[in-house]
Amino acid sequence: MDQNELAKGQTTCVLGILKLSPSQQYLAYSIDYIGREKFQVQVKDLTTGQVFEDRIENTESSLEWNNDNKTLYYTTMDHAERYAYIIFNY
């Protein structure tokens, strides 16, 4: 993961967490471009280099893969900035 490349054109770029899927084909990572610990989760296919268009907004920096290599567990903030546990399937 090249943080300098991710930071191009941004005033702030903080990587929160990097997690490989169990198959090691996908890399899920959280990134904050605001500087307020409001991360977005992105997933990259390491075999093709493609970053999926899906973004999960307003997350905390924690996340975890399920053993199926398609399901991510993460925490997101509601409108009052309280955390809620969410599951996302690719």
C-alpha positions in Angstrom: 0.0 0.0 0.0 1.6 3.3 -1.1 0.3 6.0 1.2 2.1 8.7 -0.8 0.1 7.6 -3.9 -3.2 7.6 -1.9 -2.4 11.0 -0.5 -2.0 12.7 -3.9 -4.3 15.7 -4.1 -5.3 15.4 -0.4 -4.4 17.7 2.5 -4.7 14.8 4.9 -4.3 11.0 4.5 -4.3 8.7 7.5 -4.3 4.9 7.1 -6.2 3.2 9.9 -5.9 -0.5 9.4 -4.8 -3.0 6.8 -6.4 -6.5 6.8 -5.7 -9.3 4.3 -8.5 -11.7 3.5 -8.0 -15.3 4.6 -7.1 -16.3 1.0 -4.8 -13.3 0.8 -6.4 -12.2 -2.4 -8.1 -9.1 -1.0 -6.8 -6.2 1.1 -9.3 -4.2 3.1 -8.0 -0.9 4.5 -9.5 2.1 6.2 -8.4 5.6 5.2 -9.2 9.0 6.6 -9.0 12.0 4.2 -10.6 14.5 6.7 -8.3 14.0 9.8 -11.2 13.5 12.2 -10.9 9.7 12.5 -13.8 9.2 10.2 -12.5 6.5 8.0 -13.7 4.9 4.8 -13.1 1.3 4.0 -11.9 0.2 0.6 -11.0 -3.2 -0.8 -8.3 -4.0 -3.3 -8.0 -7.2 -5.3 -4.3 -8.0 -5.0 -4.3 -10.3 -8.0 -5.5 -7.6 -10.4 -4.6 -4.4 -8.5 -8.2 -3.2 -8.9 -9.7 -1.1 -6.0 -13.4 -1.9 -5.8 -15.7 1.1 -6.3 -17.7 0.3 -3.2 -16.7 2.5 -0.2 -18.0 2.1 3.3 -18.1 5.6 4.8 -18.0 6.9 8.4 -16.3 3.9 9.9 -13.9 3.4 12.8 -10.5 2.1 11.9 -11.3 -1.5 13.0 -12.4 -4.3 10.6 -12.2 -8.0 10.2 -12.7 -10.6 7.4 -14.9 -13.7 7.7 -13.4 -17.0 6.6 -15.6 -16.9 3.4 -13.3 -14.1 1.9 -16.5 -12.1 1.0 -17.7 -10.7 4.4 -16.3 -7.8 6.3 -17.1 -6.9 9.8 -16.7 -3.2 10.8 -17.9 -0.5 13.0 -19.6 2.6 11.7 -20.9 5.9 13.2 -24.5 7.0 13.1 -25.7 10.6 12.8 -24.9 11.3 16.4 -21.4 9.8 15.9 -22.1 6.7 18.0 -20.6 3.4 16.9 -22.7 0.5 15.5 -21.5 -2.9 14.4 -22.1 -3.7 10.8 -21.6 -6.7 8.4 -20.9 -6.1 4.7 -20.8 -8.8 2.0 -18.8 -8.5 -1.3 
